[in-house]
Amino acid sequence: MIIQLSCLSKFWGTLYFANTSLIWTKYNFKLYDDYFKEFNEIITESTTNYLSSIDDKGIKTDYDYFINLNNTVHYGFSFTQHTFNPQIIDNKLKNDSLISSKPIRNLETSFYVEYESKWTSSLSTNLGLRTNIYQLPNKNTWFIEPRFVLNYQFYKALTTKISYAKTSQSIHQLSNTGVGFPTDLWVPATEKVPIAYAQQLAIGLSKDFDKSYSLSIESYYKWLYNIISYKDDATFVSTTNEKTSNFWEQRITSGKGWAYGTELLLKKNNGKLTGWVAYTLSWSIREFEELNYGKPFYSRQDRRHDFEIVGTYKINKKIKLSANWIYTSGNAITAPLATYSGFPNDIIGSVYYGQMNAFRTKPIHRLDIGLQLYKMRKQIESYWDFSIYNAYNRQNPFYYAVETIENKQQQITKYSLRSRALFPIIPSISYNIKF
């Protein structure tokens, strides 16, 4: 829920704009796992519920000070209280026991100022400075985050852009990179878990062709620090031996990472047919001393190729067609390569995984199409929206699972890695009104 209050005023011939937002958000993550296995008349069965939540309450105020047409100052502050319940596990196998981590409250206060200036008809800059203060349990940390953007127009609408930014955050994304249902657990920075921060440098060129077409290309390099990951063979599943508060802190390790790539964008802005074609070539790498023998590996977010075509065609003022086609490389995950057992009656055995995130899932692509029918009545605009998600019913892999194939006569168990898709072709109809 967001409540906004805005005000535009004029003092001594200068315009001021103020915007204040009261923010409350609630995020809940729930996963239910039912497990049943029968082997050699031995039955293993359990039902486990995993719960996690984030509750944010805050206030944010932004001011715009318009000195003149070429100079503007932006400044403001924000205050947010984060309340985390990073892990609650209810395991029905163990006498309905409830294992819960202790709620954690973090306070985040930030102040920023930006000076936006157009020095000449060809040169403009945006210089900024932000201060973030994090009040963690038994620990306070603050970051100074400079940033700048420089735009320079060379010749006939050919513009170059150079930017740099330093950012930080007290919320970590803890992802499962193995097989099975993908889970993203959001956990806070604590006395033992450091605050993550990053630096990014980017440079790009853009060119406008008459009034209809524009082409831009931008390359970036990003450095990541204090990122976290599960230790080897660790997940967000707890055990009865870990009933201490915030036991999840013992299951993670911190490291660094870097990401780089190049983005290409071609846009058509005018005419009956509008849209864009975008392509990104990128790499995302992580390095942890306690993972993958200390060697760098690709992160789950590493997608080598990302391609998108978006188009809108206005038949007339009342009818509009739209289409969107995407293609991305598969994710990098850690998949089992082999299993072995040292005992004849060993049901579970051991699993060999090899290098971390060395397995690449199948690529993802789909087509979405839509039809919008508009109608105007005085000051009210309404339209029907008919759309089809995943029009050719592509079975994109959402997660991978290991299937067990058992031969009871020979007492042989084989394993097969299979993909699972969740979102087939989905038609939808909506009616929208704009006042």
Residue pairs with C-beta under 8 A, 6 or more apart in sequence:
1 23
1 24
1 25
2 21
2 22
2 23
2 24
3 21
3 22
4 19
4 20
4 21
4 22
5 19
5 20
5 21
6 17
6 18
6 19
6 20
7 16
7 17
7 18
7 19
8 15
8 16
8 17
9 15
9 16
9 17
9 18
10 16
14 65
14 66
14 67
15 64
15 65
15 66
16 63
16 64
16 65
16 66
17 63
17 64
17 66
18 61
18 62
18 63
18 64
19 61
19 62
20 59
20 60
20 61
20 62
21 59
21 60
21 61
22 58
22 59
23 56
23 57
23 58
23 59
23 60
23 80
24 56
24 57
24 58
25 54
25 55
25 56
26 53
26 54
26 55
26 56
27 53
27 54
27 55
27 186
28 51
28 52
28 53
29 50
29 51
29 52
29 53
29 183
29 184
29 185
29 186
30 49
30 50
30 51
30 52
31 49
31 50
31 181
31 183
32 47
32 48
32 49
32 50
33 46
33 47
33 48
33 49
33 50
34 46
34 47
35 44
35 45
35 46
35 47
35 48
36 43
36 44
36 45
37 43
37 44
37 45
37 347
37 404
38 44
39 347
39 406
39 413
40 345
40 347
40 408
40 411
42 347
44 347
45 93
46 91
46 92
46 93
47 91
47 92
47 93
48 89
48 90
48 91
48 92
48 93
48 237
49 89
49 90
50 87
50 88
50 89
50 183
50 236
50 237
51 85
51 87
51 88
51 89
51 90
52 85
52 86
52 87
52 88
52 185
52 186
52 236
53 84
53 85
54 82
54 83
54 84
54 85
54 171
54 186
55 82
55 83
56 80
56 81
56 82
56 83
57 80
57 81
58 78
58 79
58 80
58 81
58 108
59 78
59 79
60 76
60 77
60 78
60 79
61 76
61 77
61 78
62 74
62 75
62 76
63 74
63 75
63 76
64 72
64 73
64 74
65 72
65 73
65 74
65 75
66 72
67 73
69 118
70 117
70 118
70 119
71 115
71 116
71 117
71 118
72 115
72 116
72 117
73 113
73 114
73 115
73 116
74 112
74 113
74 114
74 116
74 128
75 111
75 112
75 113
75 114
76 111
76 112
77 109
77 110
77 111
77 112
78 108
78 109
78 110
79 107
79 108
79 109
80 107
80 108
80 109
81 105
81 106
81 107
81 108
82 105
82 106
82 107
82 108
82 170
82 171
82 188
83 103
83 104
83 105
84 103
84 104
84 105
84 106
84 186
84 187
84 188
85 100
85 101
85 103
86 101
86 104
86 185
86 186
86 187
86 188
86 246
86 248
87 99
87 100
87 101
87 185
87 236
87 238
87 247
87 248
88 98
88 99
88 100
88 101
89 98
89 99
89 100
89 237
89 238
90 96
90 97
90 98
90 99
91 97
91 99
94 240
97 240
99 238
99 240
99 242
99 243
101 245
101 246
101 247
101 248
102 245
102 246
104 137
104 188
104 190
104 246
105 137
106 134
106 135
106 136
106 137
106 170
106 188
106 189
107 134
107 135
108 132
108 133
108 134
108 135
108 170
109 132
109 133
109 135
110 130
110 131
110 132
110 133
111 130
111 131
112 128
112 129
112 130
112 131
113 128
113 129
114 126
114 127
114 128
114 129
115 126
115 127
115 128
116 124
116 125
116 126
117 124
117 125
117 126
118 124
119 125
121 153
122 152
122 153
122 154
123 150
123 151
123 152
123 153
124 150
124 151
125 148
125 149
125 150
125 151
126 148
126 149
127 147
127 148
128 146
128 147
128 148
129 144
129 145
129 146
129 147
130 144
130 145
130 147
131 142
131 143
131 144
131 145
132 142
132 143
132 145
132 168
133 140
133 141
133 142
134 140
134 141
134 142
134 143
134 170
134 189
134 195
136 170
136 188
136 189
136 190
136 191
137 190
137 191
138 191
139 190
139 191
141 189
141 195
143 166
143 168
143 195
143 197
145 165
145 166
145 167
145 168
146 164
146 165
146 166
147 163
147 164
147 165
147 166
148 163
148 164
149 161
149 162
149 163
150 161
150 162
150 163
151 159
151 160
151 161
152 159
152 160
153 159
154 160
157 207
157 208
157 209
158 205
158 206
158 207
159 205
159 206
159 207
160 203
160 204
160 205
160 206
161 202
161 203
161 204
161 205
161 206
161 218
162 202
162 203
163 200
163 201
163 202
163 203
164 199
164 200
164 201
164 202
165 199
165 200
166 197
166 198
166 199
167 197
167 198
167 200
168 195
168 196
168 197
168 198
169 195
169 196
169 197
170 188
170 189
170 195
170 196
171 186
171 187
171 188
171 189
172 186
172 187
172 188
172 189
172 193
172 196
172 227
172 228
173 184
173 185
173 186
174 184
174 185
174 186
174 187
174 228
174 229
174 230
174 236
174 248
174 252
175 182
175 183
175 184
175 185
175 229
175 300
176 182
176 183
176 184
176 230
176 235
176 236
177 229
177 300
177 332
177 333
177 334
177 356
177 357
178 333
178 334
178 335
178 353
179 333
179 334
179 335
179 336
179 399
179 400
179 401
179 402
179 417
180 399
180 400
180 401
181 399
182 398
182 399
183 236
185 236
185 248
187 193
187 228
187 248
187 252
189 195
189 196
190 246
190 249
192 249
193 228
193 249
193 252
193 254
194 226
194 254
195 226
196 224
196 225
196 226
196 227
196 228
197 225
197 226
198 222
198 223
198 224
198 225
199 222
199 223
200 220
200 221
200 222
200 223
201 220
201 221
201 222
202 218
202 219
202 220
202 221
203 218
203 219
204 216
204 217
204 218
204 219
205 216
205 217
205 218
206 214
206 215
206 216
206 217
207 214
207 215
207 216
208 214
209 215
211 269
211 270
212 268
212 269
212 270
212 271
213 266
213 267
213 268
213 269
214 266
214 267
214 269
215 265
215 266
215 267
216 263
216 264
216 265
217 262
217 263
217 264
217 265
218 262
218 263
219 260
219 261
219 262
219 263
220 259
220 260
220 261
220 262
220 263
221 258
221 259
221 260
222 258
222 259
222 260
223 256
223 257
223 258
224 256
224 257
224 258
224 259
224 286
225 256
226 254
226 256
227 254
227 255
227 256
227 257
227 286
228 252
228 253
228 254
228 255
229 252
229 253
229 255
229 286
229 288
229 291
230 236
230 251
230 252
230 253
231 251
231 252
231 253
231 290
231 291
232 290
232 291
234 251
234 252
235 251
236 248
236 251
238 247
238 248
242 250
253 288
253 289
253 290
253 291
254 288
255 286
255 287
255 288
255 289
255 291
256 286
256 287
257 284
257 285
257 286
257 287
257 299
258 285
259 282
259 283
259 284
259 285
259 301
260 282
260 283
261 280
261 281
261 282
261 283
262 280
262 281
262 282
263 278
263 279
263 280
264 278
264 279
264 280
265 276
265 277
265 278
266 276
266 277
266 278
267 275
267 276
268 274
268 275
268 276
272 313
272 314
272 315
273 311
273 312
273 313
274 311
274 312
275 309
275 310
275 311
275 312
276 308
276 309
276 310
277 308
277 309
277 310
278 306
278 307
278 308
278 310
279 305
279 306
279 307
279 308
280 305
280 306
280 307
281 304
281 305
282 302
282 303
282 304
282 306
283 298
283 302
283 304
284 298
284 299
284 301
284 302
284 303
285 296
285 297
285 298
285 299
285 302
286 296
286 297
286 298
286 299
287 294
287 295
287 296
287 297
288 294
291 297
291 356
292 355
292 356
295 355
297 332
297 355
297 356
297 357
297 358
298 332
298 357
299 332
299 357
300 331
300 332
300 333
300 357
301 331
302 331
302 332
302 357
303 328
303 329
303 330
303 331
304 329
305 327
305 328
305 329
306 326
306 327
306 328
306 329
307 326
307 327
307 328
308 324
308 325
308 326
308 327
309 323
309 324
309 325
309 326
310 322
310 323
310 324
311 322
311 323
311 324
312 320
312 321
312 322
313 320
313 321
313 322
314 320
315 321
317 374
318 373
318 374
318 375
319 371
319 372
319 373
319 374
320 371
320 372
320 374
321 369
321 370
321 371
321 372
322 369
322 370
322 371
322 372
323 367
323 368
323 369
323 370
324 367
324 368
324 369
325 365
325 366
325 367
325 368
326 364
326 365
326 366
327 363
327 364
327 365
328 363
328 364
328 365
329 360
329 363
330 360
330 361
330 362
330 363
330 364
330 397
331 360
331 361
332 357
332 358
332 359
332 360
332 361
333 357
333 359
333 361
333 400
334 353
334 356
334 357
334 358
334 359
335 353
335 358
335 359
335 400
335 417
336 351
336 352
336 353
336 402
336 415
336 417
337 352
337 353
337 354
338 351
338 352
339 349
339 350
339 351
339 352
339 415
340 349
340 350
340 352
341 349
341 350
342 350
361 397
361 400
361 419
362 396
362 397
362 419
364 394
364 396
364 397
365 394
365 396
366 389
366 390
366 391
366 392
366 394
366 396
367 390
367 391
367 392
367 394
368 387
368 388
368 389
368 390
368 391
369 387
369 388
369 391
370 385
370 386
370 387
370 388
371 385
371 386
371 387
372 383
372 384
372 385
372 386
373 383
373 384
373 386
374 381
374 382
374 383
375 381
375 382
375 383
379 435
380 433
380 434
380 435
381 433
381 434
382 431
382 432
382 433
382 434
383 431
383 432
384 429
384 430
384 431
385 428
385 429
385 430
385 431
385 432
386 427
386 428
386 429
387 427
387 428
387 429
387 430
388 425
388 426
388 427
388 428
389 423
389 425
389 426
389 427
389 428
390 396
390 423
390 424
390 425
390 426
391 425
392 425
393 424
393 425
395 419
395 421
395 424
396 421
396 423
397 419
397 420
397 421
398 419
398 420
398 421
398 422
398 423
399 419
399 420
400 417
400 418
400 419
400 420
401 417
401 418
401 420
402 415
402 416
402 417
402 418
403 415
403 416
403 417
403 418
404 413
404 414
404 415
405 413
405 414
405 415
405 416
406 412
406 413
406 414
407 413
407 414
